[in-house]
Amino acid sequence: MTEQSRDRFRTAARAEQPDPVLLCLLAAAEHDPVLDPGDPGEPPGADTLLAACEAAFERHAAAVRIAVAERSPSGPEETAALLAAVLGGRERFHGRQSDYRRLESSLLPEVLRRRRGLPIMLSLVWMEVGRRAGLTVHGIALPGHFVVAVGGPSGGEEYVLADPFHGGRLLDPAGVEHLVAAAGYDFTPALLTPAQPLDIVLRVLGNIRAWAADRPEHARTQLWATELALLLPRHPAQLRLERAELLVRMGDFLGGSAEMDDYARILDAFDPDTAAKVRQEARAARHRLN
C-alpha cells in the first residue's frame, strides 16, 4: 500500500462514523489490489476494487429489496428468514471449516466473489446488504464466532440472532450459549451489544495476523495487517512489539530494535520487568548485524 493509501485508511478510521466495509476493502487492496483495466501496466490501486465491491453489494441489496416488496416481512424473524433465503440460499453465502485455513476468507472482495468466508466477514456482508436494503442488521461479536442481530438490540426493539456462516440459521438462547461456551466463555447479556465499527476492523485484521503468524513465509502479510491495526485510533499497545519483531524477522534489525527500545520506554512506567526483556531482545537484534 502506498503512503497515500495508508493516509486514506487512517482518515477513514478517524471519520465521525467509520465505515467498516470501506476499511476492510482498503485493507484487502493492500494484499491483492486490482489493476485498473484502463491503465494496463500501471501500479494497482484500490478504486477499481472498491467500485466492483460496491456494485456487488448493490446487486445483493436490490435482490433483498425485491424480496421485501414481495413478502412484506412482519417482524425480525421473518426478515431474518428472508435474508437467509436470499443471501444464504439463492446467493449461497456461507462458510466451512476449511475456510479458516484460507486468507481469502478474511478479504472482503474475495468473500464477495467466492460467497465464502469467516463468520465476521459473512456477517459484514449481511450488515451492509441489510443497510442498503433499509433493514436493521447489527454485528454481534460473540467470542470465537461473529453473528448478526436482525432488529434492534441496542434500542430495546425485538430482534433475532442469525448465523451467516451457516447460511443464516436462527439462533435460540441455547444455541448462543453453546457458541459462547465452545469458545471458553460464560454467556452474559452484554455479549449481545452491537459491535462497534472499529472493533470489527480490528478483529478482521487480528484474524489476518493470526493466519499469517502460523505461516512464517507470510510474514509480510502479518506486517501489513499489524501496521493497519496500528493506524486505528484504538489498538493494543503490544502491536508495536509485534511489528518490531516482524521487522527483525524480515531482516530489518536496526529498525526492529529501535522500535523495541521505544516500546520498552512505554513499559518502564508500569511493567519494568517486561521492559528489560524487550530491551534484551532489542540488543540481540542489533547483534545480528555483526
C-alpha positions in Angstrom: 0.0 0.0 0.0 1.3 3.4 -0.9 1.6 6.2 1.7 -1.4 7.8 0.0 -3.4 4.7 0.6 -2.3 4.5 4.2 -3.4 8.1 4.6 -6.8 7.1 3.1 -7.1 4.2 5.6 -6.1 6.4 8.5 -8.6 9.1 7.5 -11.4 6.6 7.1 -10.6 5.1 10.5 -10.9 8.6 12.1 -14.1 9.6 10.5 -17.0 10.5 12.7 -18.8 7.4 11.7 -16.2 4.9 10.5 -17.3 2.5 7.7 -16.0 -1.0 8.5 -16.8 -2.1 4.9 -14.7 0.7 3.4 -11.8 -0.1 5.9 -11.9 -3.8 5.1 -11.9 -3.1 1.4 -8.9 -0.8 1.8 -7.1 -3.4 3.8 -7.8 -6.0 1.1 -6.4 -3.7 -1.5 -3.1 -3.8 0.2 -2.9 -7.6 -0.1 -4.0 -8.0 -3.6 -5.2 -4.9 -5.3 -7.0 -4.9 -8.7 -5.3 -3.3 -11.7 -7.3 -0.6 -13.3 -8.2 -2.1 -16.7 -8.0 1.3 -18.3 -4.3 1.7 -17.3 -2.5 -1.6 -18.1 0.9 -1.8 -16.5 0.2 1.0 -14.0 0.6 0.3 -10.3 -2.6 -1.2 -8.8 -5.0 1.0 -6.9 -8.0 0.5 -4.6 -10.6 2.4 -6.6 -11.4 -0.3 -9.2 -11.7 -2.8 -6.3 -14.0 -0.5 -4.4 -16.2 0.0 -7.4 -16.5 -3.7 -8.1 -17.5 -4.4 -4.5 -19.9 -1.5 -4.4 -21.7 -3.0 -7.4 -21.8 -6.4 -5.9 -23.3 -5.1 -2.6 -25.9 -3.1 -4.6 -26.9 -6.2 -6.6 -27.5 -8.2 -3.5 -29.3 -5.4 -1.8 -31.6 -5.0 -4.8 -32.4 -8.7 -4.6 -33.3 -8.2 -0.9 -35.4 -5.2 -1.6 -37.4 -7.1 -4.2 -37.9 -10.0 -1.8 -39.1 -7.5 0.9 -41.6 -5.9 -1.5 -42.9 -9.4 -2.4 -43.2 -10.9 1.0 -43.6 -7.9 3.4 -42.0 -9.5 6.4 -43.9 -8.5 9.6 -41.1 -8.9 12.2 -37.4 -9.6 12.7 -37.8 -13.4 12.5 -39.5 -13.1 9.1 -36.9 -10.5 8.0 -34.0 -12.8 9.1 -35.6 -15.7 7.2 -35.9 -13.5 4.1 -32.2 -12.5 4.3 -31.2 -16.1 4.8 -33.3 -17.1 1.8 -31.6 -14.5 -0.4 -28.1 -14.4 0.9 -27.6 -17.8 2.4 -29.9 -19.6 -0.1 -30.0 -18.1 -3.6 -26.7 -16.3 -3.4 -25.1 -19.1 -1.4 -23.1 -17.0 1.1 -21.9 -19.5 3.8 -18.7 -20.9 5.4 -17.0 -24.2 6.0 -14.3 -25.2 8.4 -11.8 -25.3 5.5 -12.3 -21.5 5.1 -10.4 -20.9 8.4 -7.3 -22.1 6.6 -7.6 -19.6 3.7 -6.5 -16.0 3.8 -9.2 -15.2 1.2 -11.8 -15.9 3.9 -10.8 -12.6 5.6 -10.5 -10.4 2.4 -13.9 -8.8 1.7 -13.6 -8.7 -2.1 -12.7 -12.4 -2.2 -15.6 -13.1 0.2 -18.0 -11.3 -2.2 -16.5 -13.2 -5.2 -16.4 -16.7 -3.6 -19.5 -16.3 -1.4 -17.4 -17.9 1.3 -15.6 -16.6 4.3 -15.1 -16.4 8.1 -18.2 -15.6 10.3 -17.2 -12.0 10.8 -16.8 -11.4 7.0 -20.1 -13.0 6.1 -21.8 -11.0 8.9 -20.3 -7.9 7.4 -21.9 -8.8 4.1 -25.3 -9.2 5.8 -24.9 -5.9 7.7 -24.0 -3.9 4.5 -26.6 -5.6 2.3 -29.2 -5.0 5.1 -28.3 -1.4 5.4 -28.6 -0.8 1.7 -32.0 -2.6 1.7 -33.3 -0.4 4.6 -33.1 -3.2 7.2 -31.6 -3.1 10.6 -28.8 -5.7 10.9 -26.2 -5.4 13.7 -22.9 -7.3 14.1 -22.7 -9.3 17.4 -19.1 -10.1 18.3 -19.6 -13.4 20.3 -16.3 -14.9 21.4 -14.9 -17.1 18.7 -17.9 -16.7 16.4 -19.4 -13.5 14.9 -23.1 -13.4 14.2 -25.8 -10.8 13.4 -28.9 -9.4 15.1 -31.7 -8.7 12.8 -33.7 -6.0 14.6 -32.5 -3.5 17.2 -30.8 -5.0 20.3 -29.4 -1.6 21.2 -32.7 0.2 21.4 -34.9 -2.3 23.1 -36.7 -3.4 20.0 -37.4 -7.0 19.2 -34.7 -8.8 17.4 -33.4 -12.3 16.5 -29.9 -13.7 16.1 -28.7 -15.3 12.9 -25.6 -17.1 11.9 -24.4 -16.1 8.4 -21.6 -18.7 8.5 -24.3 -21.4 8.5 -26.4 -19.8 5.8 -28.3 -17.6 8.2 -29.8 -20.2 10.6 -31.6 -18.6 13.5 -30.0 -19.0 16.9 -32.1 -19.6 20.0 -30.7 -18.8 23.5 -29.4 -22.3 23.9 -27.6 -22.0 20.6 -26.0 -18.8 21.6 -24.8 -20.2 24.9 -23.4 -23.2 23.1 -21.3 -21.0 20.8 -20.0 -18.9 23.7 -19.2 -22.0 25.8 -17.4 -23.5 22.9 -15.0 -20.5 22.9 -14.4 -21.0 26.7 -16.6 -18.2 28.0 -19.7 -17.8 30.1 -22.7 -16.1 28.5 -23.7 -12.7 29.7 -26.3 -10.4 28.1 -23.5 -7.8 27.5 -22.1 -10.1 24.8 -25.2 -9.2 22.6 -24.2 -5.5 22.5 -23.8 -4.5 18.8 -20.1 -4.4 17.8 -18.6 -1.1 17.1 -17.2 -0.5 13.6 -13.5 -0.1 14.6 -13.7 -3.2 16.8 -14.9 -5.1 13.8 -12.0 -3.9 11.7 -9.5 -4.7 14.5 -10.9 -8.2 14.8 -10.7 -8.7 11.0 -7.1 -7.6 11.0 -6.4 -9.8 14.0 -7.7 -12.8 12.0 -5.4 -12.0 9.2 -2.4 -11.6 11.6 -3.3 -14.9 13.2 -3.5 -16.7 9.9 -0.1 -15.3 8.8 1.6 -15.9 12.2 1.0 -19.6 11.7 2.8 -19.4 8.3 6.2 -17.8 8.7 6.5 -17.5 4.9 3.7 -14.9 5.1 5.4 -12.5 7.5 4.8 -9.7 5.0 1.1 -10.2 5.3 1.3 -10.2 9.0 3.3 -7.0 8.8 0.7 -5.1 6.8 -2.2 -6.3 8.9 -0.3 -5.2 12.0 0.6 -1.8 10.5 -3.0 -1.1 9.5 -4.2 -2.1 13.0 -1.7 0.5 14.4 -3.4 3.2 12.3 -6.7 2.6 14.1 -7.4 5.2 16.9 -7.6 2.4 19.5 -5.4 -0.6 19.4 -3.5 -2.9 21.8 -0.1 -1.3 22.6 1.5 -4.7 22.2 1.0 -4.4 18.4 4.1 -2.2 18.4 6.2 -5.0 19.7 4.7 -7.4 17.2 5.6 -5.0 14.4 9.2 -4.7 15.8 9.6 -8.4 16.0 8.3 -8.8 12.4 10.8 -6.3 11.2 13.6 -8.2 12.8 12.4 -11.5 11.4 12.4 -9.9 7.9 15.9 -8.7 8.3 15.5 -5.1 9.4 17.5 -5.5 12.6 18.1 -1.8 13.2 14.5 -0.7 12.5 13.1 -3.5 14.6 15.5 -3.0 17.6 14.8 0.8 17.6 11.0 0.1 17.8 11.6 -2.4 20.6 13.5 0.3 22.5 10.6 2.7 22.0 8.2 0.1 23.3 10.3 -0.6 26.3 10.2 3.1 27.3 6.4 2.8 27.3 6.6 -0.2 29.5 9.0 1.4 32.0 6.2 3.2 33.9 4.1 0.1 34.7 6.0 -3.1 33.8 9.8 -2.7 34.2 10.5 -6.4 34.1 8.9 -6.8 30.7 10.7 -3.6 29.6 14.0 -5.1 30.5 13.2 -8.3 28.5 12.2 -6.2 25.4 15.5 -4.2 25.7 17.4 -7.5 25.8 15.5 -8.6 22.7 16.5 -5.3 21.0 20.2 -5.9 21.9 20.0 -9.4 20.4 18.6 -8.0 17.2 21.4 -5.4 16.9 24.0 -8.1 17.5 22.7 -10.0 14.4 24.2 -7.2 12.3 27.8 -8.4 13.2 
